[in-house]
Amino acid sequence: MNKFILAVGLLSLAGTAFAAGKPCEELKAEIAAKLDAKGVSGYSLEIVDKGTAADGKVVGTCEGGAKEIVYKR
């Protein structure tokens, strides 16, 4: 029973860390790697505050939804 309670406690801590979101630079690097693997070139990824993506496509959110990663060609 104690192991079960410990497991539930650890999973709840992991869930809160996951809900906080990834660091922006880490997510930006992952997105860039996926784009490069598909052969995409001539693009830029920019980290901006949420809601300020004027002339690009939002391809990710980070830092708990406070910032967005914008793709521009």
N, C-alpha and C positions, 0 to 999 in steps of 0.2 A: 504494500500500500504506500509506503514511504517513497518507493521508486516512482510510482505513478504520480504522486503529488509533485515530486521533483521534476519529472518530465513535463508535466503540465505547466509548471512555473517557468521552466526554461523555454518552452515553446511560446509562452505568452511574452516573454522578454524578446525573443527573436521576432515575433510578430510586430512588436512596437518599433523595433529597429528597422524592419522592412517598411513599415508604414511611413517612416521618416523620409524615405526616398533615397536614391543614390546621390552621391556627390556629382555635381554637374560635369566636372572634367572627366570623371570615369565614364559616365553615360555618353558624353560627346566622343570619347575615344572608341567606345563600342560601336556607335553609329557610324563613325568614320571607317572603321574596319569593315563593317558590313557593306558600305557603299564601295569601298576600294575592292572588295572581293567580287563585287558584281561588275567591276570595270568602269564605274562612274568616275568621270574626271571633270575638272572645271567647276567645282562647287565650293561653297563655304558653309561652315556651321558656326552659328553665333549663339552665345548664351545671353538671353535678355530677361528682363522682368516680365512676369506674366501679364499678358494683354498688350504688350508693346510691339508685337510682331506685325509690322506694317506691310512689308513687301517680301515676305517669304512664307514658307510652309512650316508649320510647327510639326516637328518630328519626334519630340520627346519633352517630358517635364521632369524636373529634378528639384532637389531640396524641399521635398514635401509639397510640391506643386507651386512653390513660390516663383520659380523660374522656368523658362521654356528654352528649348534648343530649336533654332530656326535654320532651315535649309534654304540656301539661295544658290541659284545657278548663274 
